[in-house]
Amino acid sequence: MKTQNSWIAMLTFCFFVIGLIVASQAVTRSEYLTSLETQSQENLVILWRGLNEKSVSLRAELFNLRQEQELLESQVFEDLTTMESIQNELRNIRKFNGDTDVQGEGLQVTIDASTPIIHLELLDLVNELWNSGAEAISINDIRFTSRTYIGQGVFSTDYFITVNSTPISYPIVVKAIGNSQNLQNGLTITGGVVDILNSYGVFPIVTTRETVMIPRSSDADFYRAFRN
């Protein structure tokens, strides 16, 4: 009987404690809801406005950063394009000045001793090649540059053509690098250089080639040292 009363007392105490806990949670939840309702009328509006303003500010900052990124990418692309253009221009200048050996697609014009020409006709041939898009030209493997000049001379009764004061012998071989079809069309067009030479009984042999080798100018080092 004593044991039974003891269990009853213990259970009563446990139920009492559980009741206190439940009541405490109910009060806490009620206070939280009351606080939330209060904030929704005052503080929550301010909090929402602050968060909204922060969101707008962050979006504007993100937009500005994206614009700056696009601007930087555009500037980098323009700089790279400009640098590539400058490098291409420098390569073309070096080609024209004869600073380096070059090779590429082009053509070869051969004039043999049976149908000799004069220096002005050779100059017309070279000029027509330049006008047709030649990137580099040589005459009997002498690189033609802005410093090259074609002349003439007479020894006894023999007429000869000179390139940079050096007599050249037949066959005269003119090589040019560039679009071979354009170069050929420029020379062989009706009324062009080859057509005029044919009317004088001169028949140059024009041959397109996949690969043409043209050496650097022999005075490239001297010219560079003089310029510096």
Secondary structure, DSSP 8 states (H G I E B T S, - for coil): -HHHHHHHHHHHHHHHHHHHHHHHHHHHHHHHHHHHHHHHHTHHHHHHHHHHHHHHHHHHHHHHHHHHHHHHHHHHHHHHHHHHHHHHHHHHHHHHHT-S-EEEEEEEEEE-TTS---HHHHHHHHHHHHHTT-SEEEETTEEE-TT--EEEEEETTEEEEEETTEEE-SSEEEEEES-HHHHHHHHHSTTSHHHHHHHTT---EEEEEEEEEE---TTHHHHHHHH-
